[in-house]
Amino acid sequence: MKKFKYFKLSKTKKLRYLNNYYKDNLYIIFLPGFQSDITGKKPKAFLRYAVKKKVGFLALEYSGHGKSSGRFTDGNISKWSKEVKIVIKKLVKKNDFILIGSSMGAWLSLIQFKYFKSQIKGFVGIGSAPEFLTRLMWKKFTKKIKNEIIKNGISIIKHGEYTYPITRQLIKDGKKNKVLSKKINSNIDVRMFHGNKDASVPVSFSKKILKIFPYARKKLYLIKNGDHSLSNKKNIKKILNELDNIISSMWQFVRKLIL
C-alpha cells in the first residue's frame, strides 16, 4: 500500500492525498464524499487497480476532511472544488484522466469539467449527490433547523446514516454551484452506480446527471440492496469491471486514430 502524502496549499495549509505517479499516462482520480476521507475501501481498491493496470492514480481529502488542514465548518463547495482543481493541475498536469466521484465527490467532479474538459476521458459516479445541499438537505429540514442555521449560522443535523454540522455559509455557497442545469457536451463514457437501498440520496440524482451528458456513452447501474457508499467487495468489483470497459474503449479509439 502506498503511503499518504501531503500537498502544500500554503505555509500553514496542506491536503492529504494518495497517488500512483506516472509522468505520461492515463490517471484515475477519486473524489470522496461529504465528511469522508481516503482511508476507506474504495480509494484503496482503486489505487490497487491503478498499480496493477500501470496507470496513474490520485485521491485527496479536502480541507477539513480526514487529516487535511482546516476546519470542516469553514469549507464549502467552492473551496473544495478549487482545491481539487489546484491539486489536479500540479500533480496530474496535462495527463488525461477518468474521474470517480462518490456522493458529494460527483458534484465536485462535474465542476471540474469547466477546467479540464479536454482531459477528462470518463466519469463514474457512486451514489452521486450533485446540488444535494439545496435540492435534498434544505428541503427536508424542519422550520426549527432552518431557523437555527439562519440565526446561529450552524446546526448539527442527521441525514440518512450520517450526522454532521451544516453551516449557513455552506448552504449559501451550494446555491452558487449549480451543475444540473448545464449540458456537458463531452463524447465520453459516463457510468452511474446507485444503491436501491440508498438512505441518503435518491437514485433520481444519478439520473439527472445522465441527462446533462447528451453525447456520452452512458449507463445507470441500480445496485440491488446497495447502500449509499457501495463499498463492499461485490460492489467495488462491479465498478472496477466498468472501469476496465471504459479504459478498453479508450485504447481502442486511440488505436483507430493511429491506424
PETAFEN-V152285 format. One record per residue. N is the residue number from 1. RES is the residue in one letter. PSI is psi as a letter, one per 30 degrees, with the letter a starting at -180 (NA if undefined). OMEGA is omega in radians with two decimals (none if undefined). Layout:
n->N res->RES psi->PSI omega->OMEGA
n->N res->RES psi->PSI omega->OMEGA
This chain:
n->1 res->M psi->k omega->3.12
n->2 res->K psi->l omega->3.12
n->3 res->K psi->l omega->3.06
n->4 res->F psi->k omega->3.09
n->5 res->K psi->l omega->-3.14
n->6 res->Y psi->k omega->3.11
n->7 res->F psi->k omega->-3.11
n->8 res->K psi->j omega->3.04
n->9 res->L psi->e omega->3.11
n->10 res->S psi->a omega->3.13
n->11 res->K psi->f omega->-3.06
n->12 res->T psi->f omega->-3.07
n->13 res->K psi->k omega->3.13
n->14 res->K psi->l omega->3.13
n->15 res->L psi->k omega->3.11
n->16 res->R psi->k omega->3.14
n->17 res->Y psi->l omega->3.04
n->18 res->L psi->k omega->3.06
n->19 res->N psi->l omega->3.01
n->20 res->N psi->j omega->-2.96
n->21 res->Y psi->k omega->2.96
n->22 res->Y psi->k omega->-3.08
n->23 res->K psi->e omega->-3.10
n->24 res->D psi->i omega->3.12
n->25 res->N psi->l omega->3.06
n->26 res->L psi->k omega->3.08
n->27 res->Y psi->l omega->2.92
n->28 res->I psi->k omega->-3.13
n->29 res->I psi->k omega->3.13
n->30 res->F psi->k omega->3.09
n->31 res->L psi->j omega->-3.08
n->32 res->P psi->l omega->-3.06
n->33 res->G psi->a omega->-3.14
n->34 res->F psi->k omega->-3.12
n->35 res->Q psi->g omega->3.11
n->36 res->S psi->l omega->3.08
n->37 res->D psi->a omega->-3.10
n->38 res->I psi->g omega->3.10
n->39 res->T psi->f omega->-3.05
n->40 res->G psi->a omega->-3.07
n->41 res->K psi->e omega->-3.07
n->42 res->K psi->e omega->-3.14
n->43 res->P psi->e omega->3.12
n->44 res->K psi->e omega->3.13
n->45 res->A psi->e omega->3.14
n->46 res->F psi->e omega->3.08
n->47 res->L psi->e omega->3.12
n->48 res->R psi->e omega->3.13
n->49 res->Y psi->e omega->-3.13
n->50 res->A psi->e omega->3.12
n->51 res->V psi->e omega->3.14
n->52 res->K psi->e omega->-3.10
n->53 res->K psi->f omega->-3.13
n->54 res->K psi->h omega->3.02
n->55 res->V psi->l omega->-3.14
n->56 res->G psi->l omega->3.12
n->57 res->F psi->k omega->3.05
n->58 res->L psi->k omega->2.99
n->59 res->A psi->k omega->-3.12
n->60 res->L psi->l omega->3.05
n->61 res->E psi->k omega->3.12
n->62 res->Y psi->l omega->3.11
n->63 res->S psi->k omega->-3.11
n->64 res->G psi->g omega->3.12
n->65 res->H psi->k omega->3.08
n->66 res->G psi->b omega->-3.12
n->67 res->K psi->g omega->3.09
n->68 res->S psi->l omega->-3.14
n->69 res->S psi->l omega->3.01
n->70 res->G psi->l omega->3.09
n->71 res->R psi->k omega->3.14
n->72 res->F psi->e omega->-3.07
n->73 res->T psi->f omega->3.08
n->74 res->D psi->f omega->-3.06
n->75 res->G psi->l omega->3.03
n->76 res->N psi->l omega->-3.07
n->77 res->I psi->e omega->3.14
n->78 res->S psi->e omega->-3.11
n->79 res->K psi->e omega->-3.09
n->80 res->W psi->e omega->3.12
n->81 res->S psi->e omega->3.08
n->82 res->K psi->e omega->3.10
n->83 res->E psi->e omega->3.11
n->84 res->V psi->e omega->3.14
n->85 res->K psi->e omega->-3.11
n->86 res->I psi->e omega->-3.10
n->87 res->V psi->e omega->3.10
n->88 res->I psi->e omega->-3.13
n->89 res->K psi->e omega->-3.08
n->90 res->K psi->e omega->-3.02
n->91 res->L psi->e omega->-3.13
n->92 res->V psi->f omega->3.08
n->93 res->K psi->b omega->-3.05
n->94 res->K psi->g omega->-3.13
n->95 res->N psi->k omega->3.02
n->96 res->D psi->l omega->3.13
n->97 res->F psi->l omega->3.03
n->98 res->I psi->k omega->3.13
n->99 res->L psi->k omega->2.99
n->100 res->I psi->j omega->-3.13
n->101 res->G psi->k omega->3.12
n->102 res->S psi->k omega->3.12
n->103 res->S psi->c omega->3.10
n->104 res->M psi->f omega->3.11
n->105 res->G psi->f omega->3.08
n->106 res->A psi->e omega->3.07
n->107 res->W psi->e omega->3.13
n->108 res->L psi->e omega->3.10
n->109 res->S psi->e omega->-3.13
n->110 res->L psi->e omega->3.10
n->111 res->I psi->e omega->-3.10
n->112 res->Q psi->f omega->3.10
n->113 res->F psi->f omega->3.09
n->114 res->K psi->f omega->-3.02
n->115 res->Y psi->f omega->-3.00
n->116 res->F psi->h omega->-3.03
n->117 res->K psi->e omega->-3.09
n->118 res->S psi->f omega->-3.13
n->119 res->Q psi->f omega->-3.09
n->120 res->I psi->j omega->-3.07
n->121 res->K psi->f omega->3.11
n->122 res->G psi->l omega->-3.14
n->123 res->F psi->k omega->3.11
n->124 res->V psi->k omega->3.10
n->125 res->G psi->k omega->3.12
n->126 res->I psi->j omega->-3.09
n->127 res->G psi->h omega->-2.98
n->128 res->S psi->k omega->-3.08
n->129 res->A psi->h omega->3.10
n->130 res->P psi->k omega->3.10
n->131 res->E psi->g omega->-3.06
n->132 res->F psi->f omega->-3.09
n->133 res->L psi->e omega->-3.13
n->134 res->T psi->e omega->-3.07
n->135 res->R psi->f omega->-3.04
n->136 res->L psi->d omega->-3.05
n->137 res->M psi->d omega->-3.03
n->138 res->W psi->e omega->3.14
n->139 res->K psi->e omega->-3.08
n->140 res->K psi->f omega->-3.13
n->141 res->F psi->k omega->3.05
n->142 res->T psi->l omega->3.12
n->143 res->K psi->e omega->3.14
n->144 res->K psi->e omega->-3.14
n->145 res->I psi->e omega->3.13
n->146 res->K psi->e omega->3.13
n->147 res->N psi->e omega->3.13
n->148 res->E psi->e omega->3.13
n->149 res->I psi->e omega->-3.13
n->150 res->I psi->e omega->-3.08
n->151 res->K psi->e omega->-3.05
n->152 res->N psi->f omega->-3.14
n->153 res->G psi->f omega->-3.10
n->154 res->I psi->l omega->3.03
n->155 res->S psi->k omega->3.08
n->156 res->I psi->j omega->-3.05
n->157 res->I psi->l omega->3.08
n->158 res->K psi->k omega->-3.14
n->159 res->H psi->j omega->-3.10
n->160 res->G psi->b omega->-3.10
n->161 res->E psi->f omega->-2.92
n->162 res->Y psi->l omega->3.07
n->163 res->T psi->k omega->-3.13
n->164 res->Y psi->l omega->3.12
n->165 res->P psi->k omega->3.07
n->166 res->I psi->k omega->-3.10
n->167 res->T psi->l omega->3.10
n->168 res->R psi->e omega->-3.11
n->169 res->Q psi->e omega->3.11
n->170 res->L psi->e omega->3.12
n->171 res->I psi->e omega->-3.12
n->172 res->K psi->e omega->3.13
n->173 res->D psi->e omega->3.14
n->174 res->G psi->e omega->3.13
n->175 res->K psi->f omega->-3.10
n->176 res->K psi->f omega->-3.04
n->177 res->N psi->i omega->3.13
n->178 res->K psi->k omega->-3.13
n->179 res->V psi->f omega->-3.02
n->180 res->L psi->f omega->3.14
n->181 res->S psi->g omega->-3.12
n->182 res->K psi->k omega->3.11
n->183 res->K psi->k omega->3.02
n->184 res->I psi->j omega->-2.99
n->185 res->N psi->h omega->3.14
n->186 res->S psi->k omega->3.10
n->187 res->N psi->i omega->-3.06
n->188 res->I psi->l omega->3.04
n->189 res->D psi->k omega->3.10
n->190 res->V psi->k omega->3.13
n->191 res->R psi->k omega->3.07
n->192 res->M psi->k omega->3.05
n->193 res->F psi->k omega->-3.11
n->194 res->H psi->k omega->3.12
n->195 res->G psi->k omega->3.12
n->196 res->N psi->f omega->3.06
n->197 res->K psi->g omega->3.12
n->198 res->D psi->j omega->-3.11
n->199 res->A psi->f omega->-3.07
n->200 res->S psi->e omega->-3.06
n->201 res->V psi->k omega->3.11
n->202 res->P psi->l omega->3.14
n->203 res->V psi->f omega->3.13
n->204 res->S psi->f omega->3.13
n->205 res->F psi->e omega->3.08
n->206 res->S psi->e omega->3.12
n->207 res->K psi->e omega->3.11
n->208 res->K psi->e omega->3.12
n->209 res->I psi->e omega->-3.12
n->210 res->L psi->e omega->-3.12
n->211 res->K psi->f omega->-3.11
n->212 res->I psi->g omega->3.08
n->213 res->F psi->i omega->-3.05
n->214 res->P psi->f omega->-3.06
n->215 res->Y psi->g omega->-3.09
n->216 res->A psi->l omega->2.94
n->217 res->R psi->j omega->-2.89
n->218 res->K psi->l omega->-3.14
n->219 res->K psi->k omega->3.06
n->220 res->L psi->k omega->3.05
n->221 res->Y psi->j omega->3.09
n->222 res->L psi->j omega->-3.01
n->223 res->I psi->j omega->-3.13
n->224 res->K psi->k omega->-3.12
n->225 res->N psi->g omega->-3.13
n->226 res->G psi->k omega->3.10
n->227 res->D psi->a omega->-3.10
n->228 res->H psi->e omega->-3.03
n->229 res->S psi->f omega->-3.09
n->230 res->L psi->h omega->-3.03
n->231 res->S psi->g omega->3.06
n->232 res->N psi->l omega->-3.01
n->233 res->K psi->e omega->-3.09
n->234 res->K psi->e omega->-3.12
n->235 res->N psi->e omega->3.10
n->236 res->I psi->e omega->3.12
n->237 res->K psi->e omega->3.11
n->238 res->K psi->e omega->3.14
n->239 res->I psi->e omega->-3.14
n->240 res->L psi->e omega->3.09
n->241 res->N psi->e omega->3.14
n->242 res->E psi->e omega->3.03
n->243 res->L psi->e omega->3.07
n->244 res->D psi->e omega->-3.12
n->245 res->N psi->e omega->3.14
n->246 res->I psi->e omega->-3.12
n->247 res->I psi->e omega->3.13
n->248 res->S psi->e omega->3.14
n->249 res->S psi->e omega->3.08
n->250 res->M psi->e omega->-3.13
n->251 res->W psi->e omega->3.12
n->252 res->Q psi->e omega->3.12
n->253 res->F psi->e omega->3.13
n->254 res->V psi->e omega->3.14
n->255 res->R psi->e omega->3.12
n->256 res->K psi->e omega->3.12
n->257 res->L psi->e omega->-3.13
n->258 res->I psi->e omega->-3.11
n->259 res->L psi->NA omega->none
